[in-house]
């Protein structure tokens, strides 16, 4: 697993340590342990950010920025055992800021999932439905879009 901070990449072995243990170790001076948190949560929250922002590239930027911000503000995490919730709020705010700045006009990448075995009519129909869904999502407020993504994509209540 790789973590980049200051231009260098380091390979880190995954551990069974809890988030709180890792946060406390980082705050005590073992800054390289932060890579374990990045490795643990990067993919999960990159998918969330991609749904919120409609772009894989924008999502990767948002997640990277959120991890850097979380690292810089780690001492402000009041409950190290609940790091993931605290980090999620940073990422959520970062996504909302990006939406406000760019108005999130990029289409969802879901069209890539269309199977090649479908007939041309089915492909066109599926693509049209995806465009309509994207358009409908963009009509929602950022908060409504987040609720939709959390409910219908992440399966949360």
N, C-alpha and C positions, 0 to 999 in steps of 0.2 A: 504494500500500500504506500502511496506517495503523498507527501505533503510538501508544499512549496511555501517558504517564508523567506524573504530576503534573497530570492534567486536560487536557492539550493534545494535539491530534492533529497529526501531521505526515505529509505525503506524501513517500515515499521511493522513489527509483528503484532497481530491482534492479541488482546488480553481479555481476561474475564473480569477485569476491574470495573466497578460501577462508575457511572458518570461522576458522581460526587468525589470518589477517590481520585479520579484523574484530574478533575478541576482543582482539588486541594493540592495535588502534586505540582500542577502547573503554577499555582499561586505561590507554592513554597520554593519555586525556582527551577523545577524540571520542565522547562518550557517545551521541550520536544515531545512530551507526552500528549500535547494538544492534538498531534497528528492522529492519535487513536480516536478522538472524538470526530475529527474530520472523516476518517475512514468509516466510522460507524454510521454516520448520518448523511454523508454527502449524496449518495444515490437516491435515498428516500426523499430528501428535500429538493433535489434537482427535479424529480418528477413533479412534485407539488408546484415548484416555481415555473416549470414548463407549461403546466396547465393554466396557471394564473397569468402568465405573460404571453403565451401563444408562440413562443420561440425557444428552441433548445439553446441557442447561443445566448440570448438574453437571460435565460434561466441559469446557465452556467456562470455568467457574470454576476448575477444576483446572489447565487449561493456562495461563490468565492468572496464577494464583498461582505456578505453576512458573516462568514466565518472569520474574516479579518477583523470586522467590527467587534464580533463577540470576543475574539482573542484580546483586542485592545481594551475592552471594557469588562474583562472577566472578573475583576475585583468587585464589580457592581452586581454580580450574580448573587442574590441574597440567599438562595438555597441551592448549593452545588449539586445536591442529589436530584434536582429538577432542572438540570442544565438544558435538556432537550426542549422543554416548554419555553424556557427563557430564550433559547436560540430561535425557536420557531417564531416568536414575536419579533425578533430582529429581522428575520427573513421576510416575514409577512409585511412589515413596515417597508422593507426594501422593495418588495414587489409592488406595493401600493405606490411608492414614490416613482418607480419606473413606469407604472401605468399612467400616472398623472403626467409624467414628462413626455412620454412617447405616444400616449393615447392608444397603445396596444393594438395596432392595426395589422400585425402579421397574422396570417392564417394558422390554424392549428396544424400540426404535422401529421394528423390522423390519416390524411389521404395516402400516405406511404403504406398504410396497412392494408390497402385494397389488394385482394388476391389477384394474381395474374390469370387465373382460370376463369374469371367472370367474363361474360360477354361484354362487348363494347357498350351495349345499352345499360347493363347492370353497373358497369364502371361509371358511366356518365350519371346515372341516377344516384349512385352512392356518393360521387363527388359533389353533386348538387345538394344532397342532404347535408353533407359535411360543411359546405359553404353556408347553407342556411343556419346550421347549428352555430357555426363561428359567428355569423352575423348576429344571431340572437344573443349569444354570450357577450358580444361587444356592446349590446344595447343595455345590458345590466350594469348596475353600479359595481364598483370594485368589491364592495362588501357582499353584494348578492352573488357575484361571480365566485367569490371565495366559498360561500356557503354551498353553491351548486357543485363546485369541484370537490369539496370535502364530502358531501353527501353522495353524489352520483359517481364520482371517479374513485375516491378513496374508500367509499363504503362506510363512512362514519355516520353516527346518528345526529 
